């Protein structure tokens, strides 16, 4: 099986499965563009009700029209969600908990990459705030509904860039020193560590959680790259994935039947993948979990 995954990774093929999601509800953050939109399109084709959770409602509505047209599924809706503002996250979750009978799949896909230093509405460093804390809070607020919807799955989009970062507990908001690439790496490392911690807390609930590296994908995320990185990007671009190829591991984690008995792992190219030693540090994962709860003022039993 590993040889198949290696070949798929080399040729950038699509994962194939006839699995259906009729009667299931999916929430995807950042689903108006890139791999989020492609993931939404695929899951809509499988019959799911798909909720596009996006900051830019105009772009999301345009994406919704494309998804409905290509999938033939009319059950696609847009809800506003700004992951850089906990007020928006709480308002979104409140609406979902009130309007939806179930959420079977949550894909924490939205992200920001290597942006200039800035802070969220709540004063968090932007990359850590959006990529980790925003999704951490969203998951917390939707989890009771997901438990009632079990079996259910949570997919956290991480990156091989987790190897660039360390969790700086004493300067989590990069206020003393900011390096955009390392801050991005910290946020992606946090995604994997929180996946591990959450999996332990969800044992026996019927809700499973997975961290995913989509590959090096041609998306809008590169818009904040500096000149040396953009030059490097042009060199490696022929070897990168399209957004369709980049969405495959997210789709795999959302629908592959065999994964129902797995939780807490890290996946790439539609199969298990190795992560850094720092991403397997369960002591740090617990410290990060506690700090995240403190920063968000939540109590997660």
C-alpha positions, 0 to 999 in steps of 0.5 A: 500500500505504501508504494501506491501512496508513493506513486500517487505522491509522485504523480499528484493523482487523485484519491478515488472512492465511491463513498457517499455522504448523503444525510451528513453535514460538513463545515469547511472553513476558508472554503471560498478558494483553494483546497477548501473550495475543492474539498467542498466541491468533492463532498457536495458531489458525495451528497453532503450538506456543505456549509462554507464558513468564510470571512468574505461572504461575497467570494463565498457566495460566488464559490457556492454557485460554482460548487452547486453547478458542478456538483448538482447538489443544491444543499450548499450554504454560506455562513460568515466566519472570521477566525481572527475575531473570537466574537465572530467565531462564537456568533457562527458557532451559536448559529450552527448549534441553533440551526443544524441538527448535526455536524458530522465533519468539521474541516479546519481548513482556513489559514494565513501564511507568513504575513507581516506582523499583525494581531487579531481582534483579541490581540493574538499574533495573526498566524497563531490566532487564525491557524490555531486559536481560531480553529481551537475555539471553533472546535470547542464550540461545535464539539457537543453537537458533533458528539451527538452526531457521532460518528463524526470527524474533525480534520485540521489542516497542518503542513510540513512547515510545522518543522520550521517552528517551535512552541514558544510558550514564553512568547507565544504571540511573537511580541519580543521577536517576529519571524514570519516563517517561524511563526507560521511553523509554530501555528502548524506545529500547534495544529498537530499537537492539538490534534494529538491532545484532542484525540486523547480527550475524545476516546470513546465518543465516536468523534475522531480527529486527524491532522493533514499536510496537503502538500505544496499547493498552488494557492493564494497562501503564497501572497505574503512571501518575500522575494527570495521565497518567491524566487524559490517558489518559481523553481519548485512550482513545476513539482507542486500540486494543483488545488485539486491534488492538494485537496485529496488528503483532506477528502481522504481523512473526511471519508475513508471508512478505514480511518474510523478506528484511527484518531490523532494521526498525521496524514499526507498523500492519502496515507499516514505520514511522519512528523517531527519529534517536536510534533510528537511531544505530548508534554508540550501538547498538554502545555499548549492545550492549557495555554490555549484555553487560558488565552481563549478564556475557556474551560475544556474538560 
